[in-house]
Amino acid sequence: MRKLKAFSLLLLAMTVMLFAGSISETHLAANAQTTKQTHHKKKPAKKAKKTKKVKKTSKAKHKKTTKKKKATKKKKYVKKHAKKTTKAKKKHPKKTRKVTKAKKKVATKKKAKKKVSKKVVNKNTTTKKVIVSTTSPVATSNKKTTDSNYYQSVDGFNYPSDDHATPNASDNLNIPAGYLFSFNTNTKKMVQGTASDESIDQSRQINTFHPSTADINTKVNINNISTDQQRQLSQYAANLVNDLRHKLANNYPYTQDLTVTDRALKAATDVAIGYNNDNWDFTKKGGHDVSVLDDVFAANSFSAYGENIAGSLLTNSYINGPVTMANVKESIYGAICAMMFDDASSDWGHAANFLGIGFDSSAKQEFGVSIDKMGQIHFEIYQ
């Protein structure tokens, strides 16, 4: 009898051990699965043509491509972009960043910031069109100074500027480490990789606007910009974009440079007039005034077009006195930086448009910049 009891106890102990072993294996399998999901959490951002949502997991080892701003910054809301090509393409709505205006007046150097909105939309058509859109900005303080070369920033995109103008100031775009666009030397094409918060942060540290003494003393009537001033501003923007293209491709001509032409300047002006007539504030209307863009496109018999549009503070009371050429150039500089280096929330559609991705690489790219009565800056690319 004692042997039978001992045998029963032994059998019971073995059963408990086997059951415990089964539980351990189940936990290991669950842990392995969780690890696998974590490693694949972050996926590369797609081009403006396509939109892909990033899956979220419980354990994120990587940072999100669109980061939450710190408490000192305003929230960004993103709209959508429009993109059309000669080949039939699927609709891919994208997000647009809307900028909230910070009306913060201070007696020190602190800047009260607004923010940027963007939009891109893909449509099926037999006519090649590329539209990339919106970005709005950030305000600054009303600092008074006796320094004649002092410059008060009107940036709305969180990119810094010098507060002192110099005679020979010049600007360019510097590529942050880990930038998601790179040039493939085998295919001779620009390719898109994965965005990182570190790259976006660094872009704000290495890109600064430099006002010139001539520009801070040159007035600009936003509602009636002269042709000469429009040409100068358009060339300034084209130089920034072309310089970045050259740097990324190590000077290989993978696409044609943006070229400022009379036809593109006239078309850009007509676009601004159309927005004015329609009172088209993209932050309220939800994107581009497509009917105006299509009308201008058809009237000039272009084969392709693209628009990047950005809001600005150029009609805002934060600017002390008249708007200057330096104010307009800084707004252009900040908008291009935001679209090139901080466009994750729009799937990098603006950057792809500026880099010529989706355009005929062998055809001339005509370029013009205009500003409407709402202070919206229009970057128009035509082929």
C-alpha positions, 0 to 999 in steps of 0.5 A: 500500500505504501508503494502504491501511494509513493507511486501515485505521488511520483506520477502527480509530480511528473504531471505538474512538471510537464504542465509547467513546461508547457506554460514556459514554452507558450510564453517563449513563443509569445515573446518571440512573436512580440519581438518580431513585431517590434522589429518591423514596427517602422516602415519606410515612408512612401513617395507622394504617389502612394500613402501607407499607414505605419503600424503601431505595436505595444513595444516600439524600439524606433521613434515615429516618423512624425514626432510630437512637438515639445511643449514649447512648440505648437501642434501641426495638423496635416492636409493632403496633396494632389499629384497627377501623372500621364500614367493612370495612378491610384488615388492616395490621399495624404495628410496636411499640416495646418498651422496654429498661429501663436500670437505671443508678443514679448520684449525679448528675443523669444519667438512666438511660432505658428505652423505649417500646412501641406497637401498632396492628392493623386488623381487618375488622368491622361494629362501629366500633372503634379501638385504638392501643397501647403505649409504655414508658419511661425511669428516672432517678437517685437524687439526694438533696437537701434542697430540698423542691421538688426533683423527681426525673424518672421519664420513660421517653420521653426528654422532659425535665422541670423538676427544681424544682416551682413552685406554678402549674406547667402543661403543654401540647404545642408543635408542632415545625416540620415536623410531619407532621400539618396541617389542610386548610382546604379539606376541614376535615380533618386530613391526614398528610404526611411525618415528619422526624427534625428535627421529632422532635428539636425536639419534645424541645427544646420540650416539657418537663414542669413539676411543681407543688408540690401534685403532688409532695406528693400520694401516689398508690396505683397499685394503688388510685387514687381516683376523684377522682385518676383524674378529675384525671389523665384531665382532665390528659391530655384537656387536653393532647390537646385543646390540640394539636388546637386548635393544629393546626386553628387552633381549628376544631372538625374533631372533638369534644373528648375529654370525661372522663365517669363512664361512660368512667372506669368503662370505663377502670377495668374495662379495667385490672382485666381486664388485671390478672386476665389478668396482661397485660403487653403487652410479653410478650403482644405487644399489647392484651388484645383480649378485655378491650377487647371485653367492656368495649366491649360491656358499655357499648354504645359505638359505637366505642372506641380504646386507646393503652397505654403502659408506665411506671416507676411501679412501678419501684424508681427512684422514691424513696419513694411515687409522687406525682401529679407522677410519674404526670402526668410519665409521662402527659406523656411517653407522649403526647409520644412518641405524638404526636411520635415515632411514626414506627416505628408509622406514626403510628397513635397520633398519628392516634388521639389526633387523632381521625382515624378517629372520627365527627367529629360524635359525642362522644368520651368519655375516661378514663385508668387504670393497671394493676398493671404500671404500664401506662397506658391511654388509652381513647377511646369513642363 
